[in-house]
């Protein structure tokens, strides 16, 4: 059973920064893609950023230039650095790992951007 444990969420003022972490229970290279999704109240879950096993990073248009996804293989951890945060970024952020036909999800971490 794969476990994904997120951390790093919290309350931040507009324009501020947060870094989310997702620690996997097995090698991150065993997954085709790892990524971050978010879900705001009353809205569907949406993709924010993804990184392939080969290292290619993909971003949604809404976060491009502000968020950066990265990884440290020795720690089996994927990060999401979020800068210039806006109130519209408020959501529960979920870590995802795709292994072919199987998707794994973390429990989610709340990010609130408010003054």
C-alpha positions in Angstrom: 0.0 0.0 0.0 1.4 3.4 -1.0 1.2 6.3 1.4 1.5 9.9 0.5 1.9 12.3 3.4 1.5 16.1 2.7 2.6 18.9 4.9 3.3 22.6 4.7 -0.2 24.1 4.3 -1.4 27.0 6.4 -2.6 30.6 6.4 -0.7 33.2 4.4 -1.3 36.7 3.3 -1.8 37.6 -0.3 1.6 37.9 -2.0 3.2 35.5 0.5 4.8 32.1 -0.1 4.3 28.5 1.1 6.1 25.3 0.4 4.2 22.0 0.4 5.9 18.6 0.8 4.7 15.2 -0.2 6.6 12.2 1.2 6.0 8.9 -0.5 6.3 5.5 1.1 8.3 4.1 -1.8 10.6 5.4 -4.5 9.1 8.3 -6.4 10.7 6.9 -9.6 8.3 4.0 -9.3 5.5 6.4 -10.4 4.9 7.6 -14.0 3.9 11.0 -12.8 3.6 12.8 -9.4 1.7 16.0 -8.9 -0.4 18.4 -6.9 -4.1 19.0 -7.3 -6.3 21.3 -5.4 -10.0 21.6 -4.6 -11.8 24.8 -3.5 -15.2 24.7 -1.9 -17.9 24.0 -4.5 -15.4 23.4 -7.3 -14.0 20.3 -8.9 -10.5 19.1 -8.2 -8.0 20.5 -10.6 -4.5 19.8 -11.6 -1.9 22.4 -10.4 1.5 21.0 -11.3 2.9 17.6 -12.3 6.4 16.1 -12.8 7.1 13.1 -14.8 9.6 10.3 -13.9 11.8 11.9 -16.5 11.7 15.2 -14.8 9.4 17.2 -17.1 7.3 19.7 -15.2 3.8 20.8 -16.3 1.7 23.6 -14.8 -1.8 24.9 -15.1 -2.1 28.3 -16.6 -3.4 29.7 -13.4 -0.1 29.0 -11.5 2.5 29.1 -14.2 5.3 31.5 -13.2 4.3 31.5 -9.6 4.5 27.8 -8.5 7.4 25.4 -8.9 7.3 21.6 -8.5 10.5 19.8 -7.6 11.6 16.5 -6.1 14.4 15.0 -3.9 14.7 11.4 -4.9 16.8 10.4 -1.8 13.9 11.5 0.4 11.1 10.2 -1.8 9.6 13.7 -1.6 8.0 16.0 -4.0 7.6 19.7 -3.2 5.4 22.5 -4.4 6.9 26.0 -3.9 4.1 28.5 -4.1 5.0 32.2 -4.5 2.9 35.3 -5.0 -0.1 33.6 -3.5 -3.6 35.0 -4.3 -6.9 34.5 -2.5 -8.0 32.4 -5.5 -5.3 29.9 -4.5 -7.2 29.0 -1.4 -8.0 25.3 -1.5 -7.2 21.9 -0.1 -4.1 20.7 -1.9 -3.6 17.0 -2.6 -0.6 15.0 -3.6 -1.1 12.5 -6.4 1.0 9.6 -7.6 0.2 7.8 -10.8 1.4 4.2 -11.4 -0.2 3.2 -14.6 -3.8 2.2 -13.9 -3.6 3.2 -10.2 -3.8 6.6 -8.7 -2.7 7.3 -5.1 -3.8 10.3 -3.1 -2.6 12.0 0.0 -5.0 13.2 2.7 -4.8 16.8 1.7 -3.5 20.0 3.3 -5.4 23.2 3.6 -3.9 26.4 2.1 -5.7 29.7 2.9 -4.7 33.0 1.4 -6.3 35.8 3.2 -5.5 39.2 4.8 
